[in-house]
């Protein structure tokens, strides 16, 4: 009979008592809940061993014990464990492992900022584990397992529209001269769900993903909503205002109200931001009066707010020189429940990055507050793809991120006032080597939290 320890946690104290587990022929055991079983001695004995030595331990260890041992492993180890051998890959795909991991950590470390790379024809995402950086961990940039549903052309500078939320990634990976192809993917479980084709076939210009979670039979089942907006291709004026919503509960697309205003009111690739308090998806576009501003989609009523007016923040011009806003670089970002607008301004041949806070009320009112004005050291940024963007980190911290050099400066948005000369620098990312930097069509302005426990339905 196996001799292991039952672990109790009570008010932060740890108690152990012997528990006997009867082994089955398949290497499992009976009669003891997974959440009550872990052998700290076995956990310690796995450290520093080769894959072959670990496999020999797996041959004699109850499966439930191994599930819980792996559930305690750091996320960086689990990110890599699939590549060791099929046995390890099978273990972290088991429902009992996912259940044990869910009890300990429903989500892994948030990663931001994100970069996409192509290595040996495989598409992968690399992100900063800012929490590990704060703990002075040496391994602060994490690489997730490669995507299995698409291989980008390494000769292209950018491609694909990519949204991420709640442990899932939604990407539009169809060829520009072919039909749309929207895919949901969990990078850790490597499960893929191909969504049905859009009712109005097109390649959307804005893509939003929002995930909520429920529990069924000890398994986390995501409920998700995908919103596909417009089209940016020439000759698709009649499609440029179309909006469709996919609800996982219904399993099909539903036509929503058209974007108000003129054709191509939303003409920049983006994911928008979701305002939880008002149930609104906010996007940057042209308002009905032709000015650039914020457009609002009511996800409950499934329609755009026709009379919504929220122009972008522009400081009053003086007699010296007008200020030009490079609207193609203006993006919304949410951080710790607060919504910000990042933009690039030019005045007297000087270019500055600006971060403005947006406060909304239920009556439709809005207030802009200028938080940061940081002068660039060079000329105007790239317009074919934003050289700079803004991403959330942790606890009200925003990073102005250089997507080409993969460097950035971090500001605490709770500081008042914010001194633009006082900032925290991002740790240097690993060298690209033989990898190719690849960009999505949309600027990545969100943090991504990988999850082993967010499951997808079968196609």
N, C-alpha and C positions, 0 to 999 in steps of 0.2 A: 504494500500500500504506500501511496505517495505521502510524504510528510511535508506540508507547506505551512504557511502562516496566514491567519486571517487578520486583516488590517481594519481596525476601527478608528474613526476620527470623531472626536468629541471635544468641542470647544478648543480646537487647535492642538489637543494632546493625542498621542499615538499609543495604541495598545496592541499587543499581539497575543494570540493564543493558538495552540496547535490545532490543526484540522486535518482529518484524514480524507483523502479523495480516492475512490476506487477507480482504477484505470479501465477504459474500454479497449477493445481490440484495435479500434481505429486511432488510439493515442489520446482520446479525449477522456473525460471524467464525468461523473454523475453526482447530483445531489447538492452542489455548492454553487450559489450565484456567482457570476463572473465578477461583479463589482466587489465581492468579498474576498477574492483570491489574488494574492501576489506573493512571490517569494523574493525578498530582497537579496538573499544570497545568490539566487540564480541570476537576478538582474545584474548584480555586481560581476558575476562570473562571465557575463557576455561581453563586458567591456574589454577592448583591446584584442579580441580574438579575431582570427581570420574568418571569412565566410564559411570555409570548410569546417572549422571548429564549431562555429555557430550552428551549422546544419546538423552536426553530430548531437548537439544538445537538443535540437528540435526533434530528433528522432525518438528521444526518451522523455520529452516533456509533455504534459497534458496541454491540449490545444488552448483550453481556457486560460491557463497560466501564461502561455506565450502571448495570447491576446492582450492580457493586462500588462505584461512586461513591455510589449511594443507600444501600448497606449501611453506609457510614461516617457517614451523616447522623445528627445528634442525634435522639433519640426524639421530642422535642417537635415537630420539623419533620415527621417521618414521621406523627405523629398527625394533622397538618393537611393533609398533601399530597393525601389523597384528595379533598379538596374543591376543589382547584385546577382539575383537568380530568380527563377520562376517561383521557387518555394516562398521566398520573402514577399514577392509580388502577390502571391495567392493569399498569404496571411493578412496583408493589409487591405484585402478586398473582402474579407469575411465579414458577415453581418455582426458577429459577436465582437470583433475588433472595433468596428465602427461604433457599436453600442458603448463599448468601454471608453473609446476616445471621446465620444459625445459627453459622457459623464465628467470627464476631466477637462476637455477643451473643445467646445463646439466649433470654434474658429481658431485658426493658427495665427501667426504673427501678421499684423497688417503690413503690407508692402507698398511703399511709395517713397520716391517717384519710381515709375516703371519704365523699362526700356525693352524693346523687342529686338531679338537677335536671330540670325539664321546661321546654324552650324551644321555642316554636313547635310544640307537640304532640309533640316528640321527647324521648325519655328518654335521659339521659346521666349519666355518672359523672365526678365531679371528685375528684381526690386530691392529697395533698401528696407531692411528690417530696422526701423528707427529705434524701436524699443531695445534691441540688442546693442545698438550704437550707444544709447544712453547708459547701458550697463557695461560699457567698454569691452564688449565682446569683439573678438578679432574678426569673426565671420559675420559681417553685417549686410552684405549683399547676397541675397538668396536667388538661386536659379530653379524655377519650377520645371517639372517634367515636360518634355516637348508636346506640342499640340499634335493630335493625330488626324485632324480633319482637313488640314490644308497645308500646303507647302508654298510659301510665297516665292516669286521669281526674284532671286538674289540680285539680278541686274536692275530691278526697280528700286527707286528711292523710297516709295511708299505704296501702300495698298491696304485694302480691307478697312471696314468701319467696325470698331471694337468698343463694346460697352462691358462693364464689369460691376457686379454687386453681389453681396451675400454668398461668396464662394463660387459663383458661376460667372462664366464669360459668354457673352452673346456677340457673335461676329457675322457680318455680311461678307461672305467670301466668294460670291459669284463673279464670274468674269464680266468685264464691262460690256462686252458684246454678246452676253448670254443672259439667261434668266437669273433672277435673284436667288440667293442661297443663304438662308439664315440658320445658324447653328448655335445651339446651347451646349456648353462644355464645362465639365469640372476637371481642372488640370490635375488634381490629386488622385481622383478615382478613375480618371481617363474615360468617363462615361460621356457619351455624345447623344444629343437629341436634335434631329433635323426637323425644323419647323416647316409647316406647309407653305407653299408659295403664297405671296401676297395676292389679295383679291385684284388689286390693280398692279399688274407686274411692273416692277421698276427697281432701281437701286436707290434706297432712301438716302437722304442727306443728313438726317438726324435719327439716332437710335438710342432708346432709353431702356434700361433693364432695372426692375425693382423686385427684390426677393423678400418674402416673408416666410417664416418657418412654423410648421406645426409638427406634432409628434404622433405617430401611429405605430403601435406595436413596437415601442422602443426604438423606432427608426425616425430620423428627422426627414420629413417630406417637405420640400420647398413648394410654396405657392408663388408663382412668379408672373410678372406682367411685362410684356415687351411692347413698346410703342415705336412704330416706324413712320417717319414723317417725310413727305416731299420727295423731290428728285432734283438733282443738280445737272443732269445731262442736257445738252443742247437738244432742242426740239421736243422737250417733254413738258411744255408749259401746262398742259392740261393735267399733268400728274404732279406738278410742283407743289400743290397745296393739299394733296391727298394725305389723310392720316388714318392709320389702321392700328388696332389694339389686339394683341394676342393675350388671352387669359388662360393660364394652365388649367383652371377648373373646367373650362369649356372645351379646351383643346382645339380652338379654331380662331381665325382672324375675324374681327368685326370692324366694319367701316365706321369711323368717327367723323365729326364735323371737320370741314376743310379749314385750313389755316386762313385767318382773315387777311384782307388786304390784297395786294397785287400778286401776280405770279412770281414765283421765286422769292417770296417774302422771307423764307429761311433758305439761304443759299451758301452757308458755310457748314462744313462737316462738324458735327458736335454730338454730345450725348446729353447736354442740358444738365440741370440739377433738379432734384425732387425736393419740394418744400413740404415737409411732413406735417407741419401745423395747419397748412391750408389745403393739403392734398392737390398741389399744383406741380406740374412739370414746367419748368421755366427754360426758355431757349432765347438765344440772341438772334434777332431778325429785324425786319422792317415792319413798323407799326402801320396801322391803317392810314395815318397821316403822312406816311412816307419817310418819317424819321427812323433812325436806328434806335432800337430799344429792346426791352424784354417782352417777350410774348408768353402768355400763360395758357396751359392746357389743363382743364379741370378733369382729373382722372375719375372722379365720381360721376359727373354728368357726361363724361366722354365727349367733350366738345371744348373748343377754344373760346376764351372770353373775348367777345366781339369788341366791347367798349373799354378794354383794358388799355391803359396808357401809362407807360413807365419808360421814359427816354433814358439813354445812357447818361452817366454823370459827366458833365463838362463844366469846368470852371469858367466863370465869365472872362471874356477877352478884354484886354486893356488896349491902350493906344500904341503899345510897342509892336506887337505882332500877334496874329491869330495862332491858335493852337489847333493842330491837325491830329485827329484820332485815327489810328490805323485799325479800322473796324474789323479787318480780317483776322486780327490777333486778339480781339476782345473775346474772352471766355469766362463762363461762370464756374465757380468752384464752391463746394460746401465743406465747411470745417467746423467740427464740434457743434453742429446745429445752426451755424451762422452762414449766410450766403454772401459771397464776395464776387466782384467783377475785376478781372485782371485785364489791363489794356496797355497799349503803347502809344505815347503821345509825342508829337514833334513840334518844336517851337524854336524859332531862331536857329535852325539847323542843329538843335540839341534834342536828343531823343531820351525820353524817360519812361520807365515802367511805373505804372500806378496800380494800386490795389484800393478798391472802394468797397465799403460795407453797404449791403442793401438790407433795409428793414421794411417789412411789409405788414399791413394790418388787414383784418378781415373785411374792411369796408372798401378795399382797393387802393388805399393810400400807400405811399412809399416815401422813404427817406434814404438819401445817399450820404455817406460819410467818408471823406478821403482819409485813408489810414497810412498809406505809404506812397512816397514819390521818390524813386531811385533813378538817378541819371545813369544812362548807359555810357560805357567808356568807348563805344565804337559807333558806327553809323547805324542807320535803320536796319532792323532785323530782316531775315529772309521772309518773303511773302509766299513762296511756293509751298512752304511748310513752316509753321511758326518755330523759329529758332528758340524762342523762350515761351514757356508756359508757367502756370502756377498750379501747385499740387498741395493737398493737405498732408500733414504729418501726424501729429498727436497733440492733444491738449491745446487747442487753439493756435497751433503753429502752422504757418504757411511757408512754402519754399518757392522762390522764383528759380525755375529750373531751366538750364541750358540743355536742350534736347540733343544737340550735336556734340558738345564737349562732355555732357553728362556731369555737369557741375552745378552747384546751386548755393543760394544764400537763404537762410532761415530767419524768419521774424516771428516773435510772439505777438499775436494780435490782441492780447489782453493789455499790453503795454500802452500807456497813453500819456504823452505822445510817443510815437515810435521814431527813434533816431535811425534814419536809413544807413548811417555809417556804422552802426553797431548791429552786427548780425552774427549768426553761427554758420560756419561753412560745412557743407556736406562732406562726409568722408569720400575719398576717391574710390570709384568703382574699379573692379578688376579690368585689366587690359583686354581689349577685344581679341588680340592675336589673329587667328585665322577666321574669326567670326565676322559676320556682316551686320552692321546696324541697320535695322529696318523700322520704318515708321508707319503707324496706322494713318488712315485718311484724316481722322479726327485727332486733335490734341488730347492726350490722356490727362484728365484733370481730376481723377479720383484715386483713392487708395483701394487696394484689392486685398481682401482677407481670404486666403485659401481655406478650404474646409474639406476634411475627409468624410464628414457626416451629412452633407447636403446631397441628397440623392436625386437622380433624374428618372422619370418614367421611361419605359422601353418604347422604342419606335413601333 
